[in-house]
Amino acid sequence: MLPTILKAIGAYKFYEKWLEEGVRAGEVPEHVGIILDGNRRWAYAKSRGSLNGHLYGAKAAENFLEWCLGLDIRTVTLYVFSTENFVRPKDEIATILGIIEDETRKLIRDPRIHNHRVHVKAIGRLELLPQSLRAVLEEAERTTAEYDRHYMNIAVAYGGRAEIVDAAKRIIEEVQSGTLDARSVDEDVFMKYLYTSHLPNPYPELIIRTSGEERLSGFLIWQAAYSEFVFLDVYWPEFRRIDLLRAMRTYQRRRRRFGK
């Protein structure tokens, strides 16, 4: 049994190294968005409570940041909690938001954030969040505000339709106040009112979704118009570095024509 296991581990490592060499030889996406899906289903499949699913999912997110930094991906956007998720049971919502709060506290003192100068920012309708979580998210953004080598966006209380509605409201307010000429509003101007306006590249070249579901669920609707999508049949807590490499190789093999 042991030789078989060691042989399997060796094959896995060889395949991972082969994938990485291919990824590094190709074009690495500057911005990767990821929909972290499948925590509860993973927990049910393992006969564990949903709390364990969310905790293991948080650990997977920590690993994902490490892998992205190692591959020199400049921007990552993690979809961790949607506006629709507020319809879940209150105890589950409290659990998820509590984990996000704990993970954000870790980010504030994580040496990787400071060594790689990662700008951390929460995007979404943050006013819907508990005050304690909002305070921690604001501290993370304030602490990393001057960093511009990498960007990590935490999409929480986020919805793509909500983002577009909020942008439209801000534009209407400025037009009515006379600070914005309605005739000047085009796609570039509209982009400046979205949650991602702080990014050097707000348009993710690659969007990954785990758990086997094949939909965006409101994630970066405007920004994802020309993104490449990769849907992986793996629950988020089991997401491995090799899965990220596979998704990136799939991205690199596609021809991006932008309608040309």
C-alpha positions as CSV (number, residue, x, y, z in Angstrom):
1,M,0.0,0.0,0.0
2,L,2.8,2.5,1.0
3,P,4.7,2.1,-2.3
4,T,1.4,2.7,-4.2
5,I,0.7,5.9,-2.2
6,L,4.3,7.2,-2.7
7,K,4.1,6.5,-6.4
8,A,0.8,8.4,-6.6
9,I,2.3,11.3,-4.7
10,G,5.3,11.3,-7.0
11,A,3.0,11.4,-10.1
12,Y,1.0,14.2,-8.6
13,K,4.1,16.3,-7.9
14,F,5.4,15.6,-11.4
15,Y,2.1,16.7,-13.0
16,E,2.0,19.8,-10.8
17,K,5.5,20.8,-11.8
18,W,4.7,20.2,-15.5
19,L,1.6,22.4,-15.3
20,E,3.5,25.1,-13.5
21,E,6.3,25.2,-16.1
22,G,3.6,25.6,-18.8
23,V,1.8,28.3,-16.9
24,R,5.0,30.3,-16.3
25,A,6.0,30.0,-20.0
26,G,2.6,31.5,-21.0
27,E,0.7,34.7,-20.3
28,V,-0.3,34.9,-16.7
29,P,-3.6,36.6,-16.1
30,E,-3.2,39.9,-14.4
31,H,-6.6,39.7,-12.6
32,V,-8.2,36.5,-11.4
33,G,-11.7,36.4,-9.9
34,I,-12.9,33.3,-8.0
35,I,-16.3,32.2,-6.8
36,L,-15.7,30.2,-3.6
37,D,-18.6,27.7,-3.9
38,G,-19.3,24.3,-2.2
39,N,-18.4,24.7,1.4
40,R,-21.7,23.3,2.7
41,R,-21.9,20.5,0.1
42,W,-18.3,19.5,1.0
43,A,-19.3,19.4,4.7
44,Y,-22.4,17.3,4.0
45,A,-20.4,14.9,1.8
46,K,-17.9,14.5,4.7
47,S,-20.7,14.1,7.3
48,R,-19.5,17.3,9.0
49,G,-21.4,20.4,10.1
50,S,-21.6,23.4,7.8
51,L,-19.3,25.3,10.2
52,N,-16.5,22.9,9.4
53,G,-17.2,23.5,5.7
54,H,-16.8,27.3,6.1
55,L,-13.7,26.9,8.3
56,Y,-12.0,24.7,5.7
57,G,-13.1,27.1,3.0
58,A,-11.3,29.9,4.9
59,K,-8.1,27.9,5.0
60,A,-8.4,27.2,1.2
61,A,-8.7,31.0,0.7
62,E,-5.5,31.5,2.7
63,N,-3.7,29.0,0.4
64,F,-5.2,30.6,-2.7
65,L,-3.6,33.9,-1.8
66,E,-0.3,32.2,-1.3
67,W,-0.4,30.5,-4.7
68,C,-1.5,33.7,-6.5
69,L,1.4,35.7,-5.0
70,G,3.8,32.9,-6.0
71,L,2.6,33.0,-9.6
72,D,2.8,36.8,-9.6
73,I,-0.9,37.4,-10.3
74,R,-1.4,41.0,-9.5
75,T,-5.1,41.2,-8.6
76,V,-7.4,38.6,-7.1
77,T,-11.1,39.1,-6.3
78,L,-12.7,36.6,-4.0
79,Y,-16.5,36.3,-4.0
80,V,-17.1,35.2,-0.4
81,F,-20.7,36.4,0.4
82,S,-23.4,37.7,-1.9
83,T,-26.4,40.0,-1.2
84,E,-28.6,36.9,-1.8
85,N,-26.8,35.0,0.9
86,F,-28.6,37.1,3.5
87,V,-31.7,34.9,3.1
88,R,-29.8,32.0,4.7
89,P,-30.5,31.0,8.3
90,K,-29.4,33.7,10.7
91,D,-27.0,31.4,12.6
92,E,-25.3,30.4,9.4
93,I,-25.0,34.0,8.3
94,A,-23.4,34.9,11.7
95,T,-21.0,32.0,11.3
96,I,-19.8,33.0,7.8
97,L,-19.5,36.7,8.6
98,G,-17.6,35.8,11.8
99,I,-15.1,33.7,9.9
100,I,-14.7,36.6,7.4
101,E,-14.0,38.9,10.3
102,D,-11.4,36.5,11.8
103,E,-9.7,36.0,8.4
104,T,-9.6,39.8,7.8
105,R,-7.9,40.3,11.2
106,K,-5.3,37.7,10.1
107,L,-4.7,39.6,6.9
108,I,-4.0,42.8,8.7
109,R,-1.0,41.2,10.4
110,D,-0.1,38.7,7.7
111,P,3.5,39.3,6.6
112,R,2.7,38.2,3.1
113,I,0.4,41.2,2.8
114,H,3.1,43.6,3.8
115,N,6.0,41.9,2.1
116,H,4.2,41.8,-1.2
117,R,2.5,45.1,-0.6
118,V,-1.0,43.8,-1.2
119,H,-3.8,46.4,-1.2
120,V,-6.8,44.9,0.6
121,K,-10.3,46.2,-0.1
122,A,-13.8,45.0,0.6
123,I,-16.3,45.6,-2.2
124,G,-20.1,45.4,-1.9
125,R,-22.9,46.9,0.1
126,L,-20.8,47.1,3.2
127,E,-23.5,49.0,5.1
128,L,-25.4,45.7,5.4
129,L,-22.7,44.1,7.4
130,P,-22.3,44.0,11.2
131,Q,-20.4,47.0,12.5
132,S,-17.6,44.9,13.9
133,L,-16.9,43.3,10.5
134,R,-17.1,46.7,8.8
135,A,-14.6,48.1,11.3
136,V,-12.1,45.3,10.6
137,L,-12.5,45.6,6.8
138,E,-11.9,49.3,7.1
139,E,-8.8,48.7,9.2
140,A,-7.5,46.3,6.6
141,E,-8.0,48.8,3.8
142,R,-6.5,51.7,5.8
143,T,-3.5,49.6,6.8
144,T,-2.8,48.7,3.2
145,A,-4.0,51.8,1.4
146,E,-0.5,52.8,0.2
147,Y,0.3,49.4,-1.3
148,D,0.0,49.0,-5.0
149,R,2.1,46.0,-6.1
150,H,-0.8,43.5,-5.6
151,Y,-4.6,43.9,-5.0
152,M,-6.9,41.6,-3.0
153,N,-10.6,42.4,-3.2
154,I,-13.1,40.7,-0.8
155,A,-16.5,40.7,-2.4
156,V,-18.8,40.6,0.6
157,A,-22.5,41.6,0.7
158,Y,-21.8,41.9,-3.0
159,G,-24.1,41.6,-6.0
160,G,-23.3,42.6,-9.6
161,R,-26.8,44.1,-10.2
162,A,-26.6,46.0,-6.9
163,E,-23.2,47.4,-7.9
164,I,-24.6,48.7,-11.2
165,V,-27.6,50.2,-9.5
166,D,-25.4,51.9,-6.9
167,A,-23.2,53.3,-9.7
168,A,-26.2,54.6,-11.6
169,K,-27.5,56.3,-8.5
170,R,-24.2,58.1,-7.9
171,I,-24.1,59.2,-11.5
172,I,-27.7,60.5,-11.3
173,E,-26.9,62.4,-8.1
174,E,-23.9,64.1,-9.7
175,V,-25.8,65.0,-12.8
176,Q,-28.5,66.5,-10.7
177,S,-26.0,68.5,-8.6
178,G,-24.3,69.8,-11.8
179,T,-21.0,68.2,-11.1
180,L,-21.3,65.7,-14.0
181,D,-22.5,66.3,-17.5
182,A,-24.9,63.5,-18.6
183,R,-23.6,63.8,-22.1
184,S,-20.1,62.8,-20.9
185,V,-21.3,59.5,-19.5
186,D,-19.8,56.5,-21.5
187,E,-18.5,53.1,-20.5
188,D,-15.2,54.5,-19.2
189,V,-17.0,57.1,-17.1
190,F,-19.5,54.5,-15.8
191,M,-16.6,52.2,-14.7
192,K,-15.3,54.9,-12.4
193,Y,-18.5,54.6,-10.3
194,L,-18.2,50.9,-9.8
195,Y,-16.8,49.2,-6.7
196,T,-13.6,48.2,-8.6
197,S,-12.7,51.7,-9.8
198,H,-9.6,51.6,-7.6
199,L,-8.0,48.8,-9.5
200,P,-5.3,49.3,-12.2
201,N,-7.2,46.5,-14.1
202,P,-10.8,46.0,-13.0
203,Y,-11.5,43.4,-15.7
204,P,-10.6,39.9,-14.7
205,E,-9.1,37.9,-17.5
206,L,-10.0,34.7,-15.8
207,I,-12.9,33.8,-13.5
208,I,-13.0,30.4,-11.7
209,R,-16.0,28.8,-10.0
210,T,-15.7,25.7,-7.9
211,S,-18.3,23.0,-7.0
212,G,-19.3,22.2,-10.6
213,E,-21.9,25.0,-10.9
214,E,-21.7,26.9,-14.2
215,R,-23.0,30.4,-13.6
216,L,-21.7,33.8,-12.4
217,S,-24.4,34.3,-9.7
218,G,-24.1,38.0,-10.0
219,F,-20.3,38.1,-9.8
220,L,-18.7,41.1,-11.5
221,I,-21.4,41.3,-14.2
222,W,-20.1,44.5,-15.8
223,Q,-16.4,43.7,-15.4
224,A,-16.7,40.1,-16.7
225,A,-18.0,40.9,-20.1
226,Y,-14.9,39.5,-21.8
227,S,-13.6,37.3,-19.0
228,E,-12.7,33.6,-19.6
229,F,-14.6,31.2,-17.4
230,V,-13.4,28.0,-15.9
231,F,-15.8,25.8,-13.9
232,L,-14.2,23.2,-11.8
233,D,-16.0,20.1,-10.4
234,V,-14.3,20.4,-7.0
235,Y,-15.7,21.8,-3.8
236,W,-13.9,24.9,-2.5
237,P,-12.5,23.4,0.7
238,E,-10.7,20.8,-1.5
239,F,-9.3,23.4,-4.0
240,R,-5.7,22.6,-4.7
241,R,-2.8,24.5,-6.3
242,I,-3.0,22.0,-9.1
243,D,-6.6,23.2,-9.7
244,L,-5.5,26.8,-10.1
245,L,-2.7,25.7,-12.5
246,R,-5.2,23.7,-14.5
247,A,-7.5,26.7,-14.8
248,M,-4.7,28.9,-15.8
249,R,-3.5,26.5,-18.5
250,T,-7.1,26.3,-19.8
251,Y,-7.1,30.1,-20.0
252,Q,-3.8,30.2,-21.8
253,R,-5.1,27.8,-24.5
254,R,-8.0,30.0,-25.4
255,R,-8.0,32.7,-28.1
256,R,-9.2,36.0,-26.8
257,R,-10.5,38.0,-29.7
258,F,-12.8,40.6,-28.0
259,G,-15.2,40.5,-30.9
260,K,-12.5,41.2,-33.5
